[in-house]
Amino acid sequence: MVVGPLLGRKRDQNHLSTSQLGGWDAWNARAGWGGADEARDGTHTILGMSVQQIRLFGDPILRTRASEVVDFDKELRTLVTDLTDTMLDAPGAGLAAPQIGVGLRVFTWCVDGEVGHLVNPVLDLTEEEQDGEEGCLSFPGMRYDVRRAHGVVATGQDMYGEPLTVSGSLMLARAIQHETDHLDGILFIDRLDPEQRREAMRVIREATWSGEPVPTVKISPHATFGRAR
Ligand SMILES: [Zn+2]
């Protein structure tokens, strides 16, 4: 099963720059979500949606390799729903399970109006590369140019355990690579050149959100397989 823009379908757009396609600002392109009541545990609900607190840089779970999913059960489907709702609420082009405190190999994406998810992704990257601006919901307000493969074929499973392939280029390929990195504890600042990375670390040190205590979830909203932190 193939979901999302195909490489062939996207090829005629290759002459456009990523900024002409909406660029990484598409992370913030969606509007109209919000107005939610925030609960004491940092989560909130909008018309049945379950928006989780997003973990920020400094939280150790973002540096921990996530585990393969083996149980394709109701809890996994709840996790996919939580990831989707939290991603759309942020809004963002993608969100990986560790970013909401769950150490499992699952991510969701939202690119060009299409929303999807992938479990246990394995990536096949094109040799051709792309340069473009990238941001991360775990680094509020920060954007840097990051070189990525131009296209990707990602294979894995859907939330029911059925084989799933997601193929795409440009923004979708960038989002898939960014989110899969999260599952290996790799963050987008790791992909910057040394000078950019020094600048990013300076910005982080001065950021208002930096150094905030790591959130704890006293009562998990759903089973987290003992891997929530
Ligand atoms: Zn990210």
Residues whose N, C-alpha, C, O or C-beta is under 5 A from the ligand:
A	BS01	ZN	G135 C136 L137
